Amino acid sequence: MPEGLTDEGGKVLEVFLPKELVDIGVAPDLQRFFDAMIYKLRRNAHKGHWDHLSLDTAFADLGGEVEELTGAIASGSTAEILMEAADVANEAMICANIALAGKGL
């Protein structure tokens, strides 16, 4: 694993996929995207948890990630698009969790 990272002490998540989604074949797409999201969260783990962020700050960060995704799309690099899309999804997840915690509303 790059950068001296290991899988020691990790946790396996299990996600239920309804038959309708299995039937249309999205499982591999979701797995690839989830893997990218986890990879990007792991790369940024040094920043810590987002419980110290306000919703306004997280939402501003989301806008920055969307701009980076826009640049990746313009570049045409599929790897960069995947990584930046994962950053957008992660930042959206952070916004949702801050809101669910009742912060910043």
N, C-alpha and C positions, 0 to 999 in steps of 0.2 A: 504494500500500500504506500502511496507517495507521502512524502514529508514526515516519515516516521510514525504515521498513524497506524493503529491496529484496530482490530475488531473486538479486542478483549474488553469485557464488561459491558458490551452493547446489549441491545434489546431488539427482539424481532416483533414487529407489529403485524397484526393480521387484519386484513380489510375485507369485508364482505362485498362482493360484487353481484348485484342482482342479475338474474337470468337475462333480462332485456339488454343489459350492457355486455354480458358475455356473448350473447347472440350476435351483436353487431361488431364484436371483435376489438373492443377498446382495452382489454386487459394489458396487452403488451405496451400500448401507448401510455397507460396510467403508470405501469411499472417503471418505464423509462423516465417519465416525468417525476414521479416520486423519488426515484434514485437521484435525479439531478437536484431536486429540492434538498434532499438530505445531504448530498455532496456540498452544496453551497452553504447550507447551515453549518455544516462541519467546518468548512473553510473559514467561516466567520465566528466560530465558537469563542474565540478569544475576546469578542465584544461582549460576551455574557448574555444573560437573559434580557428580555425587553421590558421587564416589569418596572423599570425606572423611566421608561419613555412615556410621554404624553401622546394622546391620540393625534393631536395636531402635528407633532414631530414625526410620528410614524407615517402619517398621511403625506407629509411633505417628502419623506424618504421614498414613499411609493411613487410619487411623481418623478423623482430622480431615476428610479429603476425603470419606469416606463420610457423615459428619455433614452436610457441606455439600450433598452430593447429596440427602440426605434432605430438607433444607430446600428445595432446588430443586424436588423432586417435590411437596412440600406447596404450593409457590407456584403450580404448574401452568404455569410458563413453560417452553416446550419449548426455547428457546434456552439458558436457564440450565441446564436438565437436561442438554442436550448438552455444555455446557462443563464442568459439574461431573462428569459421567460420564467425560469425557476426562481430567480431573484424577485421578480414581480410577484409571483405566487407566494413566496415566503413573506414578503413585505405586506401583502394583503392579509395573510394569515396572522401576522403580528398585529395589524390594525384591528382585525376581528377579535383577537384575544384580549387586546387592551380594552376594547369596547365591552366585551363580555364580562370583564373584571369590573366594569362600572367606572373606569377611569376616563376622564375627558369628555363626558357626555353632558 
